[in-house]
Amino acid sequence: MVAWWLIAAATSQDAYNTAMAFASHPIGTIMIFGWSVALFYHLSNGIRHLFWDTGRLFKIENAYRAGYVVLLSTVLLTAAAWYCALSGTSEYAPPVQDQNLVEAVTPKGNKS
Amino acid sequence: MKLKWNDSGMKSPLARARGLGSAHEGTEHWMAQRVTAVALIPLVFWLVFSIISLKGASHAQFTTWLEHPINAVMMILFIIASLYHAVLGAQVVVEDYIHSEWFKTLKLIGNKLFFFGLGIACIFSILKIAL
């Protein structure tokens, strides 16, 4: 999907618009959501594997505990990312008319 | 299962090992997988943050964003690290779970060609926009 996005942007404006329309379509959004869950799970569990590579967390109860930490961090990272994505902090979101709302929305920082 | 070293008169242990993974290339593969994994930790956070901040961007806004050297370089780094990591990971899956010799070879070659082609297409696209 990232590859499609990049290649479409380089190809033409129409191709880019098609890619963006797909991403904002419910099916495309569900696919991106699934991808984000898989990505964060892979990231968290990958870090667990890197700990194992250094010889840590090999006791069975620690391995289990790290497994639950992985699941928890997957949920938290996914939730944080989608909270940021859906709370309208994007500087590219359609222009907001109400000036008070603009000020309320813009200074928010990112968290990931 | 048909094994290649049973078919010929030559039955040296080297012929048995060659091409089956454990022929002086395992450590490099393993290390590259870890190095790309470590590199991808910050790159993934950068990518997710960037995608979120680019939500709803028009074509012009997106190309302007990608023209910035930091964004272009980070994107190329992400493409190289992630696709290299994907090649290595998919290779392990194929080596471990495909037991037909010819199909395994086909998948291993196809795996490398597919991700190499995808990577070149992505990097070309980034450079076309950024330069």
gemmi code that builds the backbone of each chain (N, CA, C; Angstrom):
import gemmi

chains = {
    "A": [
        ("MET", (0.839, -1.201, 0.000), (0.000, 0.000, 0.000), (0.880, 1.259, 0.000)),
        ("VAL", (1.951, 1.240, 0.817), (2.892, 2.368, 0.814), (3.551, 2.480, -0.563)),
        ("ALA", (3.891, 1.297, -1.138), (4.503, 1.286, -2.464), (3.545, 1.860, -3.496)),
        ("TRP", (2.275, 1.463, -3.415), (1.270, 1.973, -4.348), (1.171, 3.488, -4.237)),
        ("TRP", (1.138, 3.972, -2.997), (1.027, 5.397, -2.697), (2.182, 6.165, -3.360)),
        ("LEU", (3.413, 5.660, -3.165), (4.593, 6.327, -3.711), (4.594, 6.310, -5.237)),
        ("ILE", (4.338, 5.108, -5.799), (4.414, 4.965, -7.248), (3.301, 5.771, -7.909)),
        ("ALA", (2.105, 5.764, -7.283), (0.988, 6.532, -7.837), (1.309, 8.021, -7.828)),
        ("ALA", (1.930, 8.484, -6.740), (2.274, 9.903, -6.652), (3.265, 10.293, -7.742)),
        ("ALA", (4.166, 9.364, -8.075), (5.148, 9.657, -9.117), (4.548, 9.528, -10.502)),
        ("THR", (3.477, 8.726, -10.632), (2.900, 8.473, -11.953), (2.068, 9.670, -12.414)),
        ("SER", (1.000, 9.985, -11.678), (0.159, 11.108, -12.080), (-0.728, 11.518, -10.923)),
        ("GLN", (-1.325, 12.678, -11.075), (-2.231, 13.169, -10.050), (-3.452, 12.273, -9.931)),
        ("ASP", (-3.959, 11.790, -11.101), (-5.125, 10.908, -11.087), (-4.834, 9.621, -10.320)),
        ("ALA", (-3.669, 9.042, -10.611), (-3.300, 7.794, -9.933), (-3.205, 8.028, -8.431)),
        ("TYR", (-2.645, 9.173, -8.046), (-2.534, 9.512, -6.618), (-3.917, 9.645, -5.995)),
        ("ASN", (-4.825, 10.354, -6.701), (-6.176, 10.531, -6.175), (-6.890, 9.200, -6.014)),
        ("THR", (-6.678, 8.277, -6.974), (-7.281, 6.945, -6.877), (-6.783, 6.228, -5.627)),
        ("ALA", (-5.460, 6.298, -5.397), (-4.877, 5.624, -4.235), (-5.440, 6.212, -2.945)),
        ("MET", (-5.550, 7.549, -2.891), (-6.057, 8.195, -1.682), (-7.538, 7.879, -1.485)),
        ("ALA", (-8.302, 7.801, -2.597), (-9.724, 7.472, -2.487), (-9.883, 6.060, -1.942)),
        ("PHE", (-9.026, 5.147, -2.403), (-9.097, 3.772, -1.887), (-8.766, 3.728, -0.402)),
        ("ALA", (-7.759, 4.498, -0.010), (-7.337, 4.490, 1.396), (-8.442, 5.020, 2.312)),
        ("SER", (-9.240, 5.993, 1.812), (-10.274, 6.553, 2.679), (-11.601, 5.811, 2.541)),
        ("HIS", (-11.720, 4.910, 1.559), (-12.899, 4.055, 1.441), (-12.908, 3.086, 2.633)),
        ("PRO", (-14.108, 2.720, 3.152), (-14.155, 1.809, 4.311), (-13.299, 0.551, 4.134)),
        ("ILE", (-13.355, -0.088, 2.969), (-12.566, -1.316, 2.771), (-11.073, -1.014, 2.878)),
        ("GLY", (-10.651, 0.076, 2.226), (-9.243, 0.457, 2.288), (-8.817, 0.784, 3.707)),
        ("THR", (-9.711, 1.482, 4.448), (-9.381, 1.853, 5.821), (-9.275, 0.618, 6.709)),
        ("ILE", (-10.178, -0.355, 6.502), (-10.108, -1.601, 7.282), (-8.794, -2.325, 6.978)),
        ("MET", (-8.398, -2.326, 5.687), (-7.128, -2.968, 5.323), (-5.954, -2.276, 6.016)),
        ("ILE", (-5.976, -0.939, 6.023), (-4.892, -0.200, 6.676), (-4.902, -0.476, 8.182)),
        ("PHE", (-6.118, -0.595, 8.762), (-6.200, -0.891, 10.188), (-5.563, -2.259, 10.480)),
        ("GLY", (-5.943, -3.254, 9.687), (-5.363, -4.593, 9.873), (-3.861, -4.569, 9.710)),
        ("TRP", (-3.409, -3.829, 8.703), (-1.972, -3.698, 8.462), (-1.287, -3.051, 9.659)),
        ("SER", (-1.936, -2.036, 10.259), (-1.304, -1.345, 11.387), (-1.208, -2.266, 12.606)),
        ("VAL", (-2.252, -3.090, 12.827), (-2.192, -4.046, 13.942), (-1.032, -5.014, 13.726)),
        ("ALA", (-0.949, -5.574, 12.502), (0.110, -6.537, 12.191), (1.479, -5.886, 12.335)),
        ("LEU", (1.582, -4.643, 11.871), (2.855, -3.922, 11.940), (3.312, -3.734, 13.381)),
        ("PHE", (2.395, -3.269, 14.251), (2.775, -3.006, 15.634), (3.040, -4.311, 16.381)),
        ("TYR", (2.277, -5.365, 16.041), (2.546, -6.654, 16.676), (3.931, -7.160, 16.274)),
        ("HIS", (4.224, -7.063, 14.972), (5.524, -7.516, 14.450), (6.665, -6.714, 15.088)),
        ("LEU", (6.430, -5.404, 15.216), (7.426, -4.518, 15.843), (7.682, -4.933, 17.293)),
        ("SER", (6.588, -5.108, 18.059), (6.739, -5.445, 19.478), (7.373, -6.817, 19.646)),
        ("ASN", (6.873, -7.795, 18.886), (7.406, -9.142, 19.033), (8.839, -9.217, 18.493)),
        ("GLY", (9.145, -8.386, 17.495), (10.510, -8.325, 16.983), (11.468, -7.851, 18.051)),
        ("ILE", (11.027, -6.867, 18.847), (11.863, -6.372, 19.941), (12.046, -7.470, 20.982)),
        ("ARG", (10.976, -8.275, 21.215), (11.099, -9.412, 22.133), (12.158, -10.394, 21.621)),
        ("HIS", (12.148, -10.630, 20.306), (13.154, -11.527, 19.722), (14.569, -10.966, 19.880)),
        ("LEU", (14.697, -9.633, 19.737), (16.018, -9.024, 19.901), (16.510, -9.196, 21.341)),
        ("PHE", (15.588, -9.135, 22.314), (15.972, -9.402, 23.706), (16.446, -10.845, 23.856)),
        ("TRP", (15.724, -11.772, 23.223), (16.132, -13.171, 23.290), (17.517, -13.362, 22.679)),
        ("ASP", (17.788, -12.602, 21.602), (19.087, -12.724, 20.940), (20.238, -12.335, 21.862)),
        ("THR", (19.931, -11.450, 22.848), (20.992, -11.061, 23.779), (21.020, -11.985, 24.992)),
        ("GLY", (20.223, -13.042, 24.971), (20.257, -14.031, 26.041), (19.372, -13.694, 27.221)),
        ("ARG", (18.497, -12.702, 27.066), (17.608, -12.323, 28.159), (16.212, -12.946, 27.997)),
        ("LEU", (15.435, -12.905, 29.054), (14.026, -13.323, 29.061), (13.831, -14.777, 28.667)),
        ("PHE", (14.804, -15.629, 28.995), (14.682, -17.027, 28.599), (13.920, -17.873, 29.619)),
        ("LYS", (13.843, -17.423, 30.873), (13.058, -18.186, 31.852), (11.610, -18.182, 31.407)),
        ("ILE", (10.959, -19.314, 31.566), (9.661, -19.498, 30.931), (8.646, -18.449, 31.371)),
        ("GLU", (8.677, -18.071, 32.673), (7.684, -17.083, 33.123), (7.988, -15.704, 32.529)),
        ("ASN", (9.297, -15.396, 32.339), (9.650, -14.116, 31.715), (9.252, -14.091, 30.248)),
        ("ALA", (9.439, -15.216, 29.569), (9.050, -15.297, 28.166), (7.549, -15.068, 28.016)),
        ("TYR", (6.767, -15.677, 28.923), (5.314, -15.485, 28.890), (4.951, -14.042, 29.179)),
        ("ARG", (5.620, -13.472, 30.220), (5.310, -12.099, 30.609), (5.599, -11.150, 29.443)),
        ("ALA", (6.747, -11.344, 28.776), (7.086, -10.503, 27.629), (6.051, -10.666, 26.524)),
        ("GLY", (5.516, -11.868, 26.382), (4.473, -12.102, 25.379), (3.241, -11.265, 25.651)),
        ("TYR", (2.851, -11.170, 26.954), (1.695, -10.332, 27.285), (2.019, -8.858, 27.090)),
        ("VAL", (3.271, -8.464, 27.385), (3.680, -7.072, 27.147), (3.561, -6.752, 25.659)),
        ("VAL", (3.952, -7.722, 24.807), (3.850, -7.538, 23.356), (2.403, -7.284, 22.952)),
        ("LEU", (1.485, -8.111, 23.471), (0.073, -7.940, 23.116), (-0.442, -6.586, 23.603)),
        ("LEU", (-0.052, -6.219, 24.831), (-0.498, -4.947, 25.389), (0.042, -3.775, 24.565)),
        ("SER", (1.335, -3.829, 24.211), (1.919, -2.707, 23.472), (1.349, -2.640, 22.058)),
        ("THR", (0.981, -3.813, 21.482), (0.323, -3.797, 20.174), (-0.977, -3.007, 20.251)),
        ("VAL", (-1.790, -3.314, 21.290), (-3.071, -2.623, 21.452), (-2.841, -1.136, 21.684)),
        ("LEU", (-1.888, -0.794, 22.569), (-1.658, 0.612, 22.907), (-1.137, 1.403, 21.716)),
        ("LEU", (-0.153, 0.837, 20.983), (0.414, 1.552, 19.835), (-0.636, 1.750, 18.755)),
        ("THR", (-1.429, 0.679, 18.482), (-2.473, 0.789, 17.470), (-3.490, 1.846, 17.875)),
        ("ALA", (-3.904, 1.799, 19.144), (-4.889, 2.772, 19.629), (-4.333, 4.187, 19.542)),
        ("ALA", (-3.064, 4.372, 19.949), (-2.460, 5.705, 19.910), (-2.393, 6.224, 18.485)),
        ("ALA", (-1.970, 5.358, 17.552), (-1.833, 5.788, 16.158), (-3.189, 6.184, 15.576)),
        ("TRP", (-4.223, 5.364, 15.872), (-5.535, 5.669, 15.292), (-6.210, 6.820, 16.009)),
        ("TYR", (-5.868, 7.015, 17.289), (-6.391, 8.191, 17.969), (-5.844, 9.444, 17.285)),
        ("CYS", (-4.526, 9.458, 17.014), (-3.914, 10.613, 16.340), (-4.486, 10.764, 14.933)),
        ("ALA", (-4.673, 9.628, 14.233), (-5.132, 9.690, 12.849), (-6.558, 10.223, 12.762)),
        ("LEU", (-7.393, 9.872, 13.745), (-8.813, 10.220, 13.639), (-9.183, 11.481, 14.402)),
        ("SER", (-8.263, 12.007, 15.238), (-8.637, 13.173, 16.033), (-8.449, 14.475, 15.274)),
        ("GLY", (-8.070, 14.399, 14.014), (-8.074, 15.590, 13.161), (-6.935, 16.547, 13.405)),
        ("THR", (-5.754, 16.033, 13.790), (-4.634, 16.937, 13.999), (-3.833, 17.169, 12.719)),
        ("SER", (-4.256, 16.548, 11.613), (-3.498, 16.668, 10.364), (-3.498, 18.104, 9.857)),
        ("GLU", (-2.306, 18.576, 9.458), (-2.230, 19.934, 8.904), (-2.786, 19.970, 7.481)),
        ("TYR", (-3.057, 18.788, 6.919), (-3.576, 18.733, 5.550), (-5.076, 18.481, 5.505)),
        ("ALA", (-5.700, 18.409, 6.688), (-7.142, 18.182, 6.709), (-7.830, 19.363, 6.035)),
        ("PRO", (-9.041, 19.157, 5.503), (-9.752, 20.250, 4.847), (-9.822, 21.468, 5.759)),
        ("PRO", (-9.698, 22.686, 5.206), (-9.645, 23.891, 6.032), (-10.877, 24.036, 6.928)),
        ("VAL", (-10.618, 24.390, 8.172), (-11.715, 24.573, 9.119), (-12.052, 26.059, 9.148)),
        ("GLN", (-13.342, 26.387, 9.100), (-13.748, 27.782, 8.998), (-13.671, 28.501, 10.350)),
        ("ASP", (-14.146, 27.831, 11.393), (-14.218, 28.451, 12.705), (-12.809, 28.655, 13.283)),
        ("GLN", (-12.432, 29.907, 13.533), (-11.072, 30.206, 13.976), (-10.787, 29.623, 15.360)),
        ("ASN", (-11.793, 29.603, 16.250), (-11.590, 29.036, 17.582), (-11.255, 27.558, 17.495)),
        ("LEU", (-11.939, 26.872, 16.562), (-11.711, 25.451, 16.392), (-10.302, 25.214, 15.862)),
        ("VAL", (-9.849, 26.073, 14.933), (-8.502, 25.946, 14.372), (-7.471, 26.034, 15.493)),
        ("GLU", (-7.646, 26.997, 16.380), (-6.695, 27.173, 17.468), (-6.750, 26.009, 18.457)),
        ("ALA", (-7.960, 25.472, 18.613), (-8.114, 24.352, 19.551), (-7.433, 23.101, 18.995)),
        ("VAL", (-7.390, 22.991, 17.682), (-6.907, 21.751, 17.068), (-5.410, 21.788, 16.790)),
        ("THR", (-4.903, 22.919, 16.285), (-3.530, 22.949, 15.787), (-2.418, 22.714, 16.815)),
        ("PRO", (-2.470, 23.288, 18.037), (-1.253, 23.155, 18.866), (-1.021, 21.758, 19.435)),
        ("LYS", (-1.925, 20.851, 19.225), (-1.760, 19.494, 19.762), (-0.490, 18.831, 19.237)),
        ("GLY", (0.275, 18.238, 20.118), (1.477, 17.513, 19.708), (1.116, 16.123, 19.243)),
        ("ASN", (2.156, 15.404, 18.784), (1.929, 14.022, 18.360), (2.345, 13.098, 19.490)),
        ("LYS", (1.739, 11.958, 19.528), (2.221, 10.927, 20.451), (2.220, 9.581, 19.739)),
        ("SER", (3.276, 8.876, 19.880), (3.320, 7.582, 19.225), (4.104, 6.598, 20.063)),
    ],
    "B": [
        ("MET", (10.666, -37.685, -0.317), (11.244, -36.483, -0.942), (12.515, -36.857, -1.700)),
        ("LYS", (12.641, -36.302, -2.892), (13.822, -36.575, -3.718), (14.944, -35.615, -3.326)),
        ("LEU", (16.094, -36.149, -2.998), (17.205, -35.303, -2.574), (18.296, -35.332, -3.628)),
        ("LYS", (18.838, -34.158, -3.925), (19.712, -34.049, -5.083), (21.007, -34.843, -4.935)),
        ("TRP", (21.524, -34.987, -3.689), (22.811, -35.664, -3.552), (22.693, -37.186, -3.670)),
        ("ASN", (21.465, -37.703, -3.644), (21.301, -39.140, -3.843), (21.352, -39.526, -5.312)),
        ("ASP", (21.172, -38.547, -6.206), (21.054, -38.865, -7.627), (22.397, -38.981, -8.326)),
        ("SER", (23.446, -38.438, -7.770), (24.718, -38.449, -8.472), (25.725, -39.320, -7.734)),
        ("GLY", (26.826, -39.631, -8.447), (27.874, -40.431, -7.837), (28.632, -39.662, -6.781)),
        ("MET", (28.672, -38.360, -6.946), (29.408, -37.526, -5.990), (28.589, -37.364, -4.714)),
        ("LYS", (29.128, -37.841, -3.619), (28.345, -37.720, -2.387), (29.174, -37.072, -1.290)),
        ("SER", (29.881, -35.999, -1.655), (30.666, -35.326, -0.626), (29.726, -34.532, 0.278)),
        ("PRO", (30.092, -34.351, 1.526), (29.247, -33.578, 2.452), (29.000, -32.157, 1.953)),
        ("LEU", (29.988, -31.610, 1.180), (29.840, -30.241, 0.681), (28.656, -30.153, -0.283)),
        ("ALA", (28.541, -31.139, -1.183), (27.438, -31.138, -2.139), (26.105, -31.197, -1.409)),
        ("ARG", (26.118, -31.886, -0.285), (24.889, -32.013, 0.489), (24.496, -30.686, 1.135)),
        ("ALA", (25.502, -29.929, 1.568), (25.220, -28.681, 2.282), (24.930, -27.519, 1.348)),
        ("ARG", (25.558, -27.520, 0.194), (25.502, -26.346, -0.683), (24.081, -26.064, -1.165)),
        ("GLY", (23.690, -24.804, -1.058), (22.380, -24.401, -1.543), (21.244, -24.726, -0.591)),
        ("LEU", (21.533, -25.334, 0.520), (20.468, -25.685, 1.463), (20.525, -24.816, 2.711)),
        ("GLY", (21.217, -23.713, 2.624), (21.170, -22.759, 3.726), (22.418, -22.776, 4.587)),
        ("SER", (22.936, -23.946, 4.902), (24.044, -23.985, 5.820), (25.371, -24.120, 5.085)),
        ("ALA", (25.639, -23.179, 4.172), (26.868, -23.255, 3.403), (27.608, -21.932, 3.506)),
        ("HIS", (28.041, -21.601, 4.696), (28.816, -20.387, 4.964), (28.067, -19.106, 4.638)),
        ("GLU", (26.766, -19.091, 4.796), (26.050, -17.845, 4.549), (24.982, -17.594, 5.608)),
        ("GLY", (24.825, -18.515, 6.529), (23.758, -18.373, 7.514), (23.956, -17.190, 8.447)),
        ("THR", (25.201, -16.993, 8.919), (25.465, -15.925, 9.887), (25.181, -14.556, 9.289)),
        ("GLU", (25.605, -14.372, 8.041), (25.403, -13.084, 7.375), (23.905, -12.786, 7.250)),
        ("HIS", (23.156, -13.801, 6.851), (21.707, -13.657, 6.710), (21.079, -13.284, 8.054)),
        ("TRP", (21.464, -14.016, 9.084), (20.917, -13.801, 10.422), (21.242, -12.399, 10.915)),
        ("MET", (22.508, -11.989, 10.717), (22.944, -10.667, 11.169), (22.212, -9.563, 10.404)),
        ("ALA", (22.086, -9.719, 9.083), (21.404, -8.699, 8.273), (19.957, -8.551, 8.716)),
        ("GLN", (19.337, -9.673, 9.090), (17.948, -9.608, 9.544), (17.847, -8.795, 10.833)),
        ("ARG", (18.807, -8.979, 11.748), (18.795, -8.215, 13.005), (19.112, -6.744, 12.775)),
        ("VAL", (20.093, -6.479, 11.906), (20.480, -5.080, 11.659), (19.319, -4.317, 11.033)),
        ("THR", (18.651, -4.921, 10.029), (17.514, -4.234, 9.423), (16.389, -4.085, 10.439)),
        ("ALA", (16.229, -5.074, 11.343), (15.172, -4.985, 12.357), (15.406, -3.782, 13.266)),
        ("VAL", (16.659, -3.612, 13.722), (16.978, -2.487, 14.598), (16.778, -1.163, 13.850)),
        ("ALA", (17.226, -1.126, 12.585), (17.072, 0.102, 11.790), (15.601, 0.441, 11.594)),
        ("LEU", (14.761, -0.587, 11.509), (13.347, -0.350, 11.216), (12.571, 0.180, 12.416)),
        ("ILE", (13.095, -0.005, 13.639), (12.331, 0.466, 14.801), (12.074, 1.976, 14.705)),
        ("PRO", (13.135, 2.818, 14.580), (12.832, 4.253, 14.429), (12.149, 4.583, 13.098)),
        ("LEU", (12.516, 3.856, 12.026), (11.944, 4.171, 10.714), (10.433, 3.940, 10.684)),
        ("VAL", (9.971, 2.866, 11.353), (8.533, 2.584, 11.371), (7.790, 3.683, 12.118)),
        ("PHE", (8.353, 4.127, 13.270), (7.687, 5.208, 14.004), (7.629, 6.465, 13.152)),
        ("TRP", (8.721, 6.746, 12.429), (8.725, 7.914, 11.556), (7.652, 7.779, 10.475)),
        ("LEU", (7.566, 6.578, 9.860), (6.613, 6.374, 8.768), (5.174, 6.520, 9.252)),
        ("VAL", (4.869, 5.887, 10.404), (3.500, 5.961, 10.922), (3.146, 7.412, 11.236)),
        ("PHE", (4.058, 8.120, 11.897), (3.812, 9.533, 12.196), (3.592, 10.323, 10.900)),
        ("SER", (4.418, 10.052, 9.878), (4.308, 10.787, 8.610), (2.985, 10.507, 7.919)),
        ("ILE", (2.592, 9.220, 7.883), (1.333, 8.872, 7.213), (0.167, 9.562, 7.912)),
        ("ILE", (0.209, 9.562, 9.261), (-0.882, 10.208, 9.999), (-0.914, 11.706, 9.685)),
        ("SER", (0.271, 12.340, 9.669), (0.274, 13.790, 9.438), (-0.068, 14.124, 7.991)),
        ("LEU", (0.061, 13.146, 7.076), (-0.256, 13.394, 5.667), (-1.690, 13.013, 5.312)),
        ("LYS", (-2.479, 12.656, 6.333), (-3.858, 12.255, 6.068), (-4.591, 13.355, 5.289)),
        ("GLY", (-5.199, 12.969, 4.169), (-5.979, 13.917, 3.391), (-5.162, 14.870, 2.547)),
        ("ALA", (-3.838, 14.647, 2.449), (-2.994, 15.550, 1.655), (-3.310, 15.419, 0.170)),
        ("SER", (-3.309, 16.551, -0.540), (-3.509, 16.516, -1.985), (-2.193, 16.075, -2.636)),
        ("HIS", (-2.278, 15.835, -3.963), (-1.081, 15.414, -4.694), (0.035, 16.449, -4.537)),
        ("ALA", (-0.333, 17.732, -4.685), (0.667, 18.804, -4.585), (1.279, 18.857, -3.189)),
        ("GLN", (0.416, 18.691, -2.163), (0.927, 18.732, -0.781), (1.848, 17.556, -0.506)),
        ("PHE", (1.482, 16.384, -1.033), (2.304, 15.203, -0.797), (3.661, 15.324, -1.497)),
        ("THR", (3.666, 15.783, -2.752), (4.948, 15.899, -3.460), (5.830, 16.980, -2.827)),
        ("THR", (5.198, 18.054, -2.337), (5.980, 19.082, -1.634), (6.641, 18.492, -0.392)),
        ("TRP", (5.869, 17.658, 0.328), (6.401, 17.008, 1.527), (7.579, 16.100, 1.179)),
        ("LEU", (7.418, 15.332, 0.083), (8.456, 14.365, -0.277), (9.684, 15.043, -0.891)),
        ("GLU", (9.508, 16.289, -1.351), (10.656, 17.018, -1.916), (11.655, 17.404, -0.823)),
        ("HIS", (11.188, 17.466, 0.414), (12.094, 17.818, 1.503), (13.148, 16.714, 1.653)),
        ("PRO", (14.445, 17.096, 1.667), (15.511, 16.070, 1.688), (15.379, 15.060, 2.817)),
        ("ILE", (15.021, 15.519, 4.020), (14.926, 14.579, 5.147), (13.852, 13.537, 4.878)),
        ("ASN", (12.682, 13.998, 4.387), (11.602, 13.054, 4.110), (11.991, 12.076, 3.019)),
        ("ALA", (12.631, 12.593, 1.946), (13.027, 11.711, 0.837), (14.041, 10.672, 1.295)),
        ("VAL", (15.042, 11.122, 2.076), (16.085, 10.194, 2.538), (15.493, 9.162, 3.499)),
        ("MET", (14.654, 9.639, 4.432), (14.039, 8.707, 5.384), (13.173, 7.693, 4.649)),
        ("MET", (12.454, 8.144, 3.630), (11.589, 7.232, 2.892), (12.410, 6.184, 2.152)),
        ("ILE", (13.531, 6.615, 1.528), (14.396, 5.651, 0.825), (14.989, 4.659, 1.829)),
        ("LEU", (15.430, 5.166, 2.982), (15.970, 4.270, 4.010), (14.922, 3.261, 4.460)),
        ("PHE", (13.682, 3.754, 4.647), (12.624, 2.841, 5.071), (12.376, 1.766, 4.008)),
        ("ILE", (12.323, 2.187, 2.736), (12.065, 1.225, 1.650), (13.165, 0.162, 1.620)),
        ("ILE", (14.432, 0.596, 1.664), (15.539, -0.368, 1.592), (15.502, -1.310, 2.798)),
        ("ALA", (15.388, -0.738, 4.012), (15.426, -1.571, 5.220), (14.239, -2.523, 5.266)),
        ("SER", (13.029, -2.012, 4.959), (11.843, -2.859, 5.104), (11.807, -3.958, 4.043)),
        ("LEU", (12.147, -3.612, 2.796), (12.074, -4.647, 1.753), (13.203, -5.658, 1.905)),
        ("TYR", (14.383, -5.218, 2.334), (15.482, -6.153, 2.580), (15.086, -7.104, 3.718)),
        ("HIS", (14.504, -6.513, 4.788), (14.013, -7.307, 5.911), (12.941, -8.302, 5.440)),
        ("ALA", (12.076, -7.857, 4.524), (11.009, -8.727, 4.008), (11.579, -9.880, 3.191)),
        ("VAL", (12.599, -9.591, 2.343), (13.236, -10.649, 1.552), (13.814, -11.711, 2.491)),
        ("LEU", (14.552, -11.257, 3.505), (15.200, -12.192, 4.431), (14.163, -13.015, 5.193)),
        ("GLY", (13.098, -12.348, 5.628), (12.066, -13.046, 6.391), (11.322, -14.061, 5.546)),
        ("ALA", (10.920, -13.651, 4.329), (10.193, -14.565, 3.444), (11.077, -15.739, 3.039)),
        ("GLN", (12.379, -15.467, 2.885), (13.323, -16.538, 2.530), (13.345, -17.622, 3.615)),
        ("VAL", (13.356, -17.181, 4.872), (13.366, -18.148, 5.985), (12.094, -18.990, 5.975)),
        ("VAL", (10.950, -18.329, 5.748), (9.677, -19.058, 5.719), (9.703, -20.119, 4.621)),
        ("VAL", (10.173, -19.725, 3.418), (10.214, -20.664, 2.295), (11.169, -21.814, 2.606)),
        ("GLU", (12.350, -21.481, 3.113), (13.342, -22.529, 3.403), (12.832, -23.518, 4.449)),
        ("ASP", (12.050, -22.997, 5.409), (11.589, -23.859, 6.495), (10.365, -24.695, 6.119)),
        ("TYR", (9.502, -24.162, 5.261), (8.199, -24.819, 5.090), (7.928, -25.367, 3.702)),
        ("ILE", (8.727, -25.013, 2.689), (8.514, -25.574, 1.347), (9.503, -26.726, 1.184)),
        ("HIS", (8.986, -27.924, 1.009), (9.870, -29.083, 1.000), (10.119, -29.635, -0.392)),
        ("SER", (9.430, -29.070, -1.406), (9.692, -29.496, -2.781), (10.874, -28.685, -3.320)),
        ("GLU", (11.906, -29.398, -3.759), (13.163, -28.743, -4.151), (12.971, -27.697, -5.245)),
        ("TRP", (12.262, -28.063, -6.339), (12.129, -27.115, -7.463), (11.228, -25.944, -7.091)),
        ("PHE", (10.168, -26.223, -6.313), (9.241, -25.154, -5.939), (9.915, -24.177, -4.981)),
        ("LYS", (10.741, -24.737, -4.083), (11.478, -23.895, -3.145), (12.418, -22.947, -3.894)),
        ("THR", (13.164, -23.504, -4.863), (14.088, -22.679, -5.657), (13.329, -21.575, -6.381)),
        ("LEU", (12.186, -21.959, -6.983), (11.364, -20.986, -7.706), (10.900, -19.864, -6.778)),
        ("LYS", (10.426, -20.261, -5.593), (9.942, -19.261, -4.643), (11.076, -18.358, -4.166)),
        ("LEU", (12.256, -18.936, -3.934), (13.377, -18.126, -3.436), (13.809, -17.103, -4.481)),
        ("ILE", (13.851, -17.524, -5.754), (14.238, -16.593, -6.822), (13.147, -15.540, -7.000)),
        ("GLY", (11.879, -16.001, -7.050), (10.759, -15.082, -7.227), (10.697, -14.059, -6.105)),
        ("ASN", (10.942, -14.517, -4.881), (10.967, -13.654, -3.702), (11.954, -12.507, -3.887)),
        ("LYS", (13.196, -12.867, -4.273), (14.228, -11.842, -4.442), (13.869, -10.884, -5.576)),
        ("LEU", (13.416, -11.441, -6.713), (13.107, -10.582, -7.865), (11.932, -9.659, -7.556)),
        ("PHE", (10.902, -10.194, -6.886), (9.721, -9.381, -6.588), (10.082, -8.187, -5.711)),
        ("PHE", (10.770, -8.458, -4.592), (11.076, -7.358, -3.677), (12.116, -6.404, -4.265)),
        ("PHE", (13.034, -6.945, -5.063), (14.021, -6.073, -5.718), (13.309, -5.120, -6.679)),
        ("GLY", (12.391, -5.671, -7.493), (11.634, -4.849, -8.447), (10.800, -3.801, -7.732)),
        ("LEU", (10.140, -4.225, -6.645), (9.298, -3.295, -5.890), (10.144, -2.168, -5.298)),
        ("GLY", (11.308, -2.536, -4.765), (12.193, -1.541, -4.170), (12.686, -0.530, -5.189)),
        ("ILE", (13.087, -1.024, -6.372), (13.558, -0.117, -7.420), (12.437, 0.822, -7.839)),
        ("ALA", (11.219, 0.283, -7.984), (10.077, 1.117, -8.386), (9.819, 2.206, -7.342)),
        ("CYS", (9.882, 1.840, -6.060), (9.643, 2.813, -4.989), (10.728, 3.889, -4.962)),
        ("ILE", (11.994, 3.453, -5.042), (13.094, 4.414, -4.955), (13.080, 5.340, -6.170)),
        ("PHE", (12.788, 4.772, -7.354), (12.685, 5.617, -8.550), (11.587, 6.663, -8.358)),
        ("SER", (10.441, 6.236, -7.819), (9.326, 7.167, -7.604), (9.718, 8.283, -6.654)),
        ("ILE", (10.387, 7.913, -5.558), (10.793, 8.926, -4.579), (11.739, 9.935, -5.231)),
        ("LEU", (12.744, 9.409, -5.968), (13.723, 10.302, -6.598), (13.072, 11.174, -7.659)),
        ("LYS", (12.128, 10.604, -8.403), (11.458, 11.379, -9.456), (10.736, 12.578, -8.853)),
        ("ILE", (10.090, 12.358, -7.696), (9.370, 13.455, -7.049), (10.344, 14.417, -6.376)),
        ("ALA", (11.353, 13.856, -5.700), (12.205, 14.683, -4.846), (13.240, 15.488, -5.629)),
        ("LEU", (13.670, 14.975, -6.775), (14.762, 15.651, -7.491), (14.260, 16.660, -8.521)),
    ],
}
model = gemmi.Model(1)
for chain_id, residues in chains.items():
    chain = gemmi.Chain(chain_id)
    for i, (resn, *xyz) in enumerate(residues, 1):
        res = gemmi.Residue()
        res.name, res.seqid = resn, gemmi.SeqId(i, " ")
        for name, pos in zip(("N", "CA", "C"), xyz):
            atom = gemmi.Atom()
            atom.name, atom.element = name, gemmi.Element(name[0])
            atom.pos, atom.b_iso = gemmi.Position(*pos), 0.0
            res.add_atom(atom)
        chain.add_residue(res)
    model.add_chain(chain)
structure = gemmi.Structure()
structure.add_model(model)
structure.setup_entities()
